Amino acid sequence: MEDERGVLRGSYIWGRSVHNTRIERMWYDVTHGFSQKWKQFFTDLEVQHGLNPQIPAHIWLLHHLFLHHINNDAQEWAEAWNSHTLNIRGERNRSPRDMFLFSMLQDGPRGIKHRTQPLDEHVDNPEIYGIDWDVADDTTLMSHLLEENPQEWKERNPFAPGLDTLSHVPCDAPNCPLTPEQVAVLDERLAAIVDVCTRSMHVRRLVWKSAMEICDELYG
């Protein structure tokens, strides 16, 4: 953003995630909307059903079995969120989609590649730019921030304002441990014994257990 629009313009919010509490509000909604069930599901697989997150083959199998289901859940949640009504202080209530489309009609198409030179704007206090004070005063949302972002705070110094670092979560896809022929056998045998298209988390546990048994046989 600073490369495109210049420095000292407030185009990018540096520092702790508490300085971008609007996205923290959305992250809270995402967690409780659909991602919490997947976190609990993977924890249950690890505790009860043999998942070892340190083994790349296990991570590959998770991706193969469930990644498209997670993406579908994310798309459905995004569609619902974009259509829900926001309470906007001082304005009429509107959905995110309505706000986006109306802005496109009012201001024209926008984007990094299609914007003209941005107008000069002065940010009075970059230190508080982007803070949603309603969120900052919400103990539930801020507790979620602290729980999900422990790296933001110095554990041994309760007076520290937090670390000015950017979070990094490496998500390199693991290599497939099976041959294409073995993957085809896995998919065919799995579809014959369990509903691989199910949305039931209980049945998805059976999908995982059955897939693990089949993979073990393929290597045995």
C-alpha positions as CSV (number, residue, x, y, z in Angstrom):
1,M,0.0,0.0,0.0
2,E,2.8,2.4,0.8
3,D,4.5,1.6,-2.5
4,E,1.4,2.3,-4.4
5,R,0.1,5.4,-2.4
6,G,3.1,6.7,-0.7
7,V,4.3,6.8,2.9
8,L,2.8,8.8,5.9
9,R,-0.6,8.7,4.3
10,G,-2.3,6.2,6.7
11,S,-2.8,3.8,3.8
12,Y,-1.6,0.8,5.9
13,I,-2.2,0.3,9.6
14,W,1.1,-0.7,11.1
15,G,1.5,-2.0,14.7
16,R,-0.6,-4.2,16.9
17,S,-3.8,-5.7,15.6
18,V,-5.7,-3.7,18.2
19,H,-5.2,-0.8,15.8
20,N,-7.4,-2.6,13.3
21,T,-10.3,-3.5,15.5
22,R,-12.7,-3.5,12.6
23,I,-11.1,-6.6,11.2
24,E,-10.9,-8.0,14.7
25,R,-14.7,-7.7,14.9
26,M,-15.0,-9.7,11.6
27,W,-12.4,-12.3,12.8
28,Y,-14.6,-12.8,15.9
29,D,-17.6,-13.4,13.6
30,V,-15.6,-15.8,11.4
31,T,-14.5,-17.8,14.4
32,H,-18.0,-18.2,15.8
33,G,-19.6,-18.5,12.4
34,F,-17.8,-21.5,11.1
35,S,-14.1,-21.9,11.9
36,Q,-14.5,-22.9,15.6
37,K,-16.2,-26.1,14.6
38,W,-13.3,-27.0,12.4
39,K,-10.8,-26.2,15.1
40,Q,-12.7,-28.5,17.5
41,F,-12.9,-31.1,14.8
42,F,-9.2,-31.2,14.2
43,T,-8.5,-31.2,17.9
44,D,-10.8,-34.2,18.3
45,L,-9.1,-36.0,15.5
46,E,-5.7,-35.4,17.2
47,V,-6.9,-36.6,20.6
48,Q,-9.2,-39.4,19.6
49,H,-8.5,-40.6,16.1
50,G,-4.8,-40.7,15.4
51,L,-4.1,-37.4,13.7
52,N,-0.5,-36.3,14.2
53,P,0.0,-32.7,12.9
54,Q,3.8,-33.2,12.9
55,I,3.5,-35.9,10.1
56,P,3.3,-34.3,6.7
57,A,1.3,-37.2,5.3
58,H,-1.4,-36.6,7.9
59,I,-1.6,-33.0,6.9
60,W,-1.8,-33.9,3.2
61,L,-4.7,-36.3,4.0
62,L,-6.5,-33.5,5.9
63,H,-6.2,-31.2,2.9
64,H,-7.3,-34.0,0.5
65,L,-10.4,-34.9,2.5
66,F,-11.6,-31.6,4.0
67,L,-10.0,-28.5,2.4
68,H,-12.7,-28.1,-0.2
69,H,-15.4,-28.5,2.6
70,I,-13.7,-25.7,4.6
71,N,-13.6,-23.5,1.5
72,N,-17.3,-24.1,0.9
73,D,-18.1,-23.1,4.5
74,A,-16.0,-20.0,4.1
75,Q,-17.8,-19.0,0.8
76,E,-21.2,-19.6,2.4
77,W,-20.3,-17.6,5.5
78,A,-18.9,-14.7,3.3
79,E,-22.1,-14.7,1.2
80,A,-24.2,-14.5,4.3
81,W,-22.0,-11.8,5.9
82,N,-22.0,-9.7,2.8
83,S,-25.8,-9.8,2.8
84,H,-26.4,-9.1,6.5
85,T,-27.4,-5.6,7.7
86,L,-24.9,-3.5,9.5
87,N,-25.9,-0.9,12.1
88,I,-24.0,2.2,11.0
89,R,-23.8,5.1,13.4
90,G,-25.3,8.3,11.8
91,E,-26.3,6.5,8.6
92,R,-29.0,4.2,7.4
93,N,-28.5,0.5,8.0
94,R,-26.9,-1.3,5.0
95,S,-25.3,-4.5,4.0
96,P,-21.6,-4.7,3.0
97,R,-22.6,-5.7,-0.5
98,D,-24.9,-2.7,-0.7
99,M,-22.2,-0.4,0.5
100,F,-19.7,-1.7,-2.0
101,L,-22.1,-1.5,-5.0
102,F,-23.4,1.9,-4.1
103,S,-19.8,3.2,-3.7
104,M,-18.9,1.8,-7.1
105,L,-21.9,3.7,-8.6
106,Q,-21.1,6.9,-6.7
107,D,-17.3,7.0,-6.9
108,G,-16.6,4.8,-9.9
109,P,-14.6,1.5,-10.1
110,R,-11.7,1.4,-7.7
111,G,-8.7,-0.8,-7.1
112,I,-4.9,-0.6,-6.9
113,K,-4.6,-1.0,-10.7
114,H,-7.5,1.3,-11.7
115,R,-7.1,4.2,-9.2
116,T,-5.9,7.5,-10.4
117,Q,-3.4,9.4,-8.3
118,P,-5.1,9.5,-4.8
119,L,-6.1,12.8,-3.4
120,D,-3.9,14.2,-0.7
121,E,-5.2,13.4,2.7
122,H,-4.0,14.4,6.1
123,V,-4.2,11.9,8.9
124,D,-4.2,13.8,12.2
125,N,-3.1,11.0,14.4
126,P,-1.8,7.8,12.7
127,E,-1.4,6.1,16.1
128,I,-5.2,5.8,16.5
129,Y,-6.1,5.5,12.8
130,G,-8.4,2.6,12.1
131,I,-9.4,1.9,15.7
132,D,-13.1,1.1,16.2
133,W,-13.6,2.4,19.7
134,D,-16.9,0.4,20.1
135,V,-14.8,-2.7,19.6
136,A,-12.0,-1.5,21.8
137,D,-14.6,-1.1,24.6
138,D,-16.2,-4.6,24.0
139,T,-14.6,-7.0,26.5
140,T,-15.7,-10.1,24.6
141,L,-14.1,-9.0,21.3
142,M,-10.9,-7.8,23.0
143,S,-10.7,-11.1,25.0
144,H,-10.9,-12.9,21.6
145,L,-8.1,-10.6,20.3
146,L,-5.8,-11.5,23.2
147,E,-6.6,-15.2,23.1
148,E,-6.0,-15.5,19.3
149,N,-3.0,-13.2,19.2
150,P,-0.8,-14.0,22.2
151,Q,2.3,-13.0,20.2
152,E,1.1,-9.4,20.3
153,W,1.8,-9.0,24.1
154,K,4.9,-9.3,26.3
155,E,4.0,-11.9,28.9
156,R,6.5,-10.6,31.5
157,N,5.7,-6.9,31.2
158,P,2.1,-6.0,31.9
159,F,2.8,-2.4,31.1
160,A,4.1,-3.0,27.6
161,P,1.8,-1.7,24.8
162,G,2.5,-4.8,22.7
163,L,4.9,-5.9,20.0
164,D,4.9,-4.0,16.6
165,T,5.2,-7.2,14.5
166,L,3.2,-8.7,11.7
167,S,1.9,-12.2,12.2
168,H,3.2,-14.9,9.9
169,V,1.6,-18.3,9.5
170,P,3.4,-20.5,7.0
171,C,0.9,-22.6,5.0
172,D,3.0,-24.6,2.6
173,A,1.0,-27.5,1.1
174,P,2.5,-30.9,1.9
175,N,3.7,-33.2,-0.8
176,C,1.3,-36.1,-1.7
177,P,2.7,-39.4,-0.2
178,L,0.7,-41.5,-2.6
179,T,0.9,-42.2,-6.3
180,P,-1.9,-40.9,-8.6
181,E,-3.1,-44.5,-8.8
182,Q,-3.2,-44.9,-5.0
183,V,-5.1,-41.6,-4.7
184,A,-7.7,-42.9,-7.1
185,V,-8.0,-46.1,-5.1
186,L,-8.3,-44.2,-1.9
187,D,-11.1,-42.0,-3.3
188,E,-13.0,-44.9,-4.9
189,R,-12.9,-47.1,-1.8
190,L,-13.7,-44.3,0.5
191,A,-16.8,-43.2,-1.5
192,A,-18.0,-46.9,-1.4
193,I,-18.1,-47.1,2.4
194,V,-18.9,-43.5,3.7
195,D,-20.6,-40.4,2.5
196,V,-17.7,-38.2,1.6
197,C,-20.0,-35.3,0.7
198,T,-21.6,-35.2,4.2
199,R,-21.8,-32.0,6.2
200,S,-22.1,-33.9,9.5
201,M,-19.0,-33.5,11.6
202,H,-19.7,-36.9,13.1
203,V,-19.7,-38.6,9.7
204,R,-16.6,-36.6,8.8
205,R,-14.8,-38.3,11.7
206,L,-15.7,-41.6,10.0
207,V,-14.4,-40.3,6.7
208,W,-11.0,-39.6,8.4
209,K,-10.8,-42.9,10.2
210,S,-11.7,-44.9,7.1
211,A,-9.2,-42.9,5.0
212,M,-6.5,-43.6,7.5
213,E,-7.2,-47.3,7.4
214,I,-7.2,-47.4,3.6
215,C,-3.9,-45.4,3.5
216,D,-2.4,-47.8,6.0
217,E,-3.4,-50.8,3.8
218,L,-2.0,-49.1,0.7
219,Y,1.4,-48.7,2.4
220,G,1.2,-52.2,4.0
